[in-house]
Amino acid sequence: MANIKSAKKRAKQTVVRNARNNSQRSMLRTAVKKVLKALNSNDAPRTRPLATRAA
């Protein structure tokens, strides 16, 4: 564990940032999977809104 105040702050910020990044990455992957599934099923009307959300 860090002893210097700024290092403690950086460690705390890293935990928060990593949690946010993991969440965003997971949501992006899910959105991409939905787009690919819609494309594979030839569901054109549903593909465009999903694609804009995934982009």
TINU-135863 format. One line per 4 residues: their letters; for each residue x, y, z of N, C-alpha, C. Coordinates in steps of 0.1 Angstrom, whole numbers. Layout:
N
A) X,Y,Z,X,Y,Z,X,Y,Z ~ ...
// end
This chain:
55
MANI) 8,-12,0,0,0,0,9,12,0 ~ 4,23,-6,12,35,-8,12,43,6 ~ 23,50,8,25,58,20,23,73,18 ~ 25,77,5,25,91,2,10,95,-2
KSAK) 6,106,3,-8,110,1,-12,110,-14 ~ -4,115,-23,-7,116,-37,-8,101,-43 ~ 0,93,-38,0,79,-43,-13,72,-38 ~ -17,75,-26,-30,69,-21,-41,74,-29
KRAK) -41,87,-33,-52,92,-41,-52,86,-55 ~ -40,84,-61,-39,77,-74,-45,63,-73 ~ -41,56,-63,-46,42,-61,-61,42,-60 ~ -67,52,-53,-81,52,-52,-88,55,-65
QTVV) -82,65,-72,-87,69,-85,-87,57,-95 ~ -76,49,-94,-74,38,-103,-85,28,-101 ~ -89,25,-89,-100,16,-86,-113,20,-92 ~ -116,33,-90,-128,39,-96,-128,38,-111
RNAR) -117,42,-117,-115,43,-132,-116,29,-138 ~ -110,19,-131,-111,5,-136,-125,0,-136 ~ -132,3,-125,-146,-2,-124,-154,4,-136 ~ -152,17,-138,-160,24,-149,-156,18,-162
NNSQ) -143,16,-165,-139,11,-178,-144,-3,-180 ~ -144,-12,-170,-149,-25,-171,-164,-25,-175 ~ -172,-16,-168,-186,-15,-171,-188,-10,-186 ~ -181,0,-190,-183,5,-203,-179,-5,-214
RSML) -168,-13,-211,-163,-23,-220,-174,-34,-222 ~ -180,-38,-211,-190,-48,-211,-202,-44,-218 ~ -207,-31,-216,-218,-26,-223,-216,-25,-238 ~ -204,-21,-242,-200,-21,-256,-200,-35,-263
RTAV) -194,-44,-256,-194,-58,-261,-208,-63,-263 ~ -217,-61,-253,-231,-65,-255,-237,-59,-266 ~ -235,-46,-268,-241,-39,-279,-236,-44,-293 ~ -224,-47,-294,-218,-53,-306,-224,-66,-309
KKVL) -226,-74,-299,-232,-88,-300,-246,-87,-305 ~ -254,-77,-300,-267,-75,-305,-268,-71,-319 ~ -259,-62,-323,-258,-58,-337,-255,-70,-346 ~ -245,-77,-343,-241,-89,-351,-252,-99,-352
KALN) -260,-101,-341,-271,-110,-341,-282,-105,-350 ~ -285,-92,-350,-295,-86,-358,-291,-87,-373 ~ -278,-85,-376,-273,-86,-390,-274,-101,-395 ~ -271,-110,-386,-271,-124,-390,-285,-129,-393
SNDA) -295,-123,-386,-309,-127,-387,-316,-119,-398 ~ -309,-110,-405,-314,-102,-416,-326,-93,-411 ~ -324,-88,-399,-334,-79,-393,-330,-64,-395 ~ -331,-60,-407,-326,-46,-411,-332,-35,-403
PRTR) -346,-34,-400,-351,-23,-393,-345,-22,-379 ~ -342,-33,-373,-337,-33,-359,-321,-30,-359 ~ -315,-33,-370,-300,-32,-370,-295,-18,-368 ~ -301,-8,-375,-296,6,-375,-296,12,-361
PLAT) -307,11,-353,-307,17,-340,-297,10,-331 ~ -295,-3,-332,-286,-10,-324,-271,-6,-328 ~ -269,-4,-341,-256,0,-345,-252,14,-341 ~ -261,23,-341,-258,36,-336,-255,37,-321
RAA) -262,28,-314,-259,27,-299,-245,21,-297 ~ -241,11,-305,-229,4,-303,-217,13,-308 ~ -219,23,-316,-208,31,-322,-203,41,-312
// end
